[in-house]
């Protein structure tokens, strides 16, 4: 096991010190889940994951204790997707994701570096963990230009040019789905067969033709919630994704698109974009997160 005697509240800012170590821990917190990899340079030797309780440092401490053959002073590099109002750990776009700031702390005996993110003044927006996934994608696809959609609890559409995030727009679509699904007695997002895909795309078309009727379409879904059977979740997703695609049209129309999304959002966004006739490069969210952490580690230890 990887021992730690950390007080979860003890992480505190410190001056940056040089870290030279072939062994380190990559950690990613996003969408209520934390994943940690025990690394040797750029190679992952172990991987563990767990749900987040909301106490980030306690969760990281508990998770890394599951890693084997890990010294108590092994440095940690953490990508945290928590959004905090007034957070100064960001740089303003346009900016290169490779130049995002980094906080310096300790967690027990572990030197801890926490990656910052990007912010935007107009419209107001903050991107943290998604920024790391974009960095991972760009490290694997150098000189790629286009739009990257990073789907999650908050989804970000980012315009990329010359390895910079030029601008981005954010949406709380998944969080809206969770809140509305509870009131409509929709407990989960099902796997999509042909009928559910048809309901999804029909709902997208309905709301894209008249986006201002969003609240009315939701009320109609509420009034007929028992009539939709297993397609109710698809209908709700279609209404919300249709509204998001309408608002984000300037980001995806005629653009080269890459999608970074965990299940089941990968299937939903892929289906929605396919319905628009948009070619999409789909990627694995965990792989992009780890690639972003590896690229940041190499830059930090170069």
Steps between C-alpha positions, in 0.01 A plus 500: 500500500602862457520631860385849590449679826335803347249721675255559213482869591875549523576575135629855494669725246875496495780626283567291192786259551669290239373144469726244341345156527441219252215372720193713558122486537264641238155580642186622328178623661204548266124441499488356851779249441869491590757290314863458598784341307836399645742616236860426402590793280233488226384143565203410721583203725176491706155660482233540770169687495227594747204731534551843652336592831557874456801504735765505229819469705352226718387316187844529336666381821272196523545414133877517482522280811379219271810527279765235560876554531458876520731704724354746748676792330390416144393829336141543383378700201124565524249622245192623689178586318346688794382846399553764764370854463773763487767234463832659405654170387417570136633691203276694264441385144635516240766285662701183452378219724862395553555830683217461753602584857587249769448515875761360739391320818568194714282203589659314788849417377401539135596814309175599328464708185148600394444605139310821439282578202366763265253783549310730269355843563227505232296292530617423856637146516755287685652173380718279720500122453376540143807713433719205601314270262550751219870512587509121477331498160735766364805316634391196297387705199748788460404794278134391498255783426125491545254471788527262794182413688578376851175360639437453870300644787591828331567470126748732329528576128851638437631656180862393444748674272880487504492291822300772676150500640370809323158503670255258657136469596370294791170320563344333806300256287581184698419670830169621358422144389567362847276755669216466250526121480427474871176698465401288199582171677775416251757311702771439239614551144437173313710344227368630170329264260341614176178623659679704763735654245197598292339666806827678578543645152130589466520697824818672378323605179198628693698729727744616231209618286368709790758539782287758682244224572742305724298546820177412318651179357613399850151560636357283221745225591390527863132477403559186292778342703322165528436478127864492391598174671871428469550789258430771757868545581581531130229763455635708788858471375386597151328816625802607704764406241297671229507821704875465560575437133292802401693723739837349401436508125785744434739248659404187305358614168759437227771420754739213556358344820661282767282355777638414843225346713449221754218245463208549449563857384727376221208313339257789550723773358619278216139426402405868522794610285449216252144627459640839400718332235815611684807271476639437847826360636396314815754440777525326838458747789730315744771467239485874427510581874810286552668639186440853631656414835799333331561802278483733802736275699755490219490878468538538876795263532681592176 
